[in-house]
Amino acid sequence: MRWLPRLLLAAVLGWVLQRTLSPMAEHDLFFHLKLGDVILAHHKIPFRNLFSFTYPDAPDLDMSWAFQVLVALLYRVGGFAAIVLGKAALIVAAAALVYQAARRGGAGPLSAALATLVAVAAAEPRLCERPHLVTFVGISALLLLLAEVERGRRHLLWLAPPLVLVWAQFHAGVFFAPLILLCYGAGALADHALPDRSRFVAVLVGCAACAIATPAGLRLLPYLGWHTGLSATRTVDEFRHADGWNDPLFFVLLAAALASAFALVRARRLRHALPVLVVAPLAWRSVRFVAEWSFLAAPLVAAGLHELARALPVRAHLRRPRAALAAAALALAGLTALERAGRPLQIGLADDVVPFAAIEFATRTGLRERMYSDFDVGCYLLWEGYPRYRVFQDARLPAYPDAFHRALDQTPLEPAAWDALLRRYDVDAALIAYPGVNIRAGSFDPDEWALLWRTRDALVFARRTPAHESVIAEHEIPLRVRFAYDRGSWVEPLALAPARAPIARCEWDRRLAAALYAEADPDRALDARAQALAHGCLSPNEEADLRFHLGARLQARGQLRGALSEYDRALALRPDDVFTLANRGFARLPFDPAAARADLERALALDPSRADVREGLRRVRSASHPAAADRSSR
């Protein structure tokens, strides 16, 4: 039977591994990479906000120097692919440790496997290239250590302080170590299962000391305290409360953990339940801790599943445990293969992690010096641009004052209020990512800001300053972006150029028509071209083309006399235009069949391939129904 649990464990770890091998799309990694480069170059942690032009001297409570150095070294070895593989190794290690902790705690292989799978699935939103990966490993290793101590190897408890010391260099989540030990110790006292109290207290104190034995030292405490008030200063998804719609697996795991805790408390195993019960409210309050709690809860859930399986009457009929283990391993391996099927192995940088083309445009046109961007894009900008460029903000939220966060979240959407905030920091350009849902997309007044770049993933604006005049003259798009919560963003044409736009009237009209065609709005594009004609901006050939399209629009609407007037003007400028002749012929059918026949015959002579014109002539000759007059050849 020994090889079957190992086969099942291999299947579990294979399933975990395939879920971690995906392109790197974690924005926070970029600032960790840059800090790792800075630390390697200067052999010290800066502890100040080097990368921002808004608050360059603000303190930066860096708690992850070892992770930053690690990813910087991995990047030097193999780029982002090496970092993804490092992430995968940490997650697989955490899963293996928590599985072993469940097994050492008495759970069967199936129960341990199922609990591990659910824990990893619940943690999946946080399985990304960030320092908390080390906390997953730390929690799982600590649980395994406690399980070994309960099996009689009490001397292993002294390994906890060194574990915490290493863990503390990587992530502030090290605070879980003394918290788990404290809860475990309190539960063990209640269970009358703490024979060597002095040793346990010494280890607990040692772990608490090791948690702050880092270059940051006691900065850990204000750093943790800052997070308690974050929801009042910045709207960030990972700090929201857990809810059933977005986090269903958390509540599934929570229900299983509560049921298991009830059973274990009755069995005088409060020490196993208490850490999970104490940390659960923290996970509910902030979803960023759901993953840590999931790994913590997995052995408890496995124990509960094991006890449930023992209590079920069906257990007496399970005569083939080998077959059950083998079937579970094969089913999981099949699921892994099915999930991976058709998905090529791509572990480099994700193509859509930031709007690369917009960033290249902003760099090429000299807009990066004082450019606003959201904090996710800011992370990439500081990694790619420092020290040449600094950023407005990035995801190191504690490195910026609370007043800054409040201002960004609480400033109204109206352009005047938003512009006043940007002026406070001398911002003269802006890159808005994901403009379809970005509330700031509509906060730029065309009188003050020129829209220079518009794609699905980004907008780029420049303030109308003398320094940007030549860039605006070359690239301005005559559209205004609007935003509403109930429909997202949309654009409106600017029929007249703003007073400070350095663009001639005819060029403005041309760009407006081109922009509206690009927006798949041919009617308004045609109106823009008509405006250009009224301004005397079109050549005779361009006017003939416009007259044809205006006539075709009127003809499609059934306004045949107006269409004929436009066709006549077009043919006066371009007498042998086949399309105009054909359309005028069809428009003349209800009024003057003879003239219509002449137009159609002339069009066919110029282009014998026109099947629609031949059909029109046939109908004219046979005095067909005049409904054909409504047809358009283009």
Secondary structure, DSSP 8 states (H G I E B T S, - for coil): -THHHHHHHHHHHHHHHHHH-S-B--THHHHHHHHHHHHHHHSS---B-TTBSSSTTSB-----HHHHHHHHHHHHHHHHHHHHHHHHHHHHHHHHHHHHHHHHTT--HHHHHHHHHHHHHHHGGG-SSSTHHHHHHHHHHHHHHHHHHHTT-GGGGGGHHHHHHHHHHH-GGGGHHHHHHHHHHHHHHHHT--S-HHHHHHHHHHHHHHHT-STTGGGHHHHHHHHHTGGGT---GGGS---TTT-HHHHHHHHHHHHHHHHHHHTT-HHHHHHHHHHHHHHHH-GGGHHHHHHHHHHHHHHHHHHHHHHSGGGGG---HHHHHHHHHHHHHHHHHHHHTT-----SB-TTSS-HHHHHHHHHTT--TTEEE-HHHHHHHHHHHTTT--BS--S-GGGS-HHHHHHHHHS-SSHHHHHHHHHHTT--EEEEESTTT-GGGG---TTTEEEEEEETTEEEEEE--GGGHHHHHHH---EEEEEETTTEEEEEE-SS--TT----HHHHHHHHHHHHHHTT-HHHHHHHHHHHHHTT---HHHHHHHHHHHHHHHHHTT-HHHHHHHHHHHHHHSTT-HHHHHHHHHHHTTT-HHHHHHHHHHHHHH-TT-HHHHHHHHHHHTT--GGGGG----
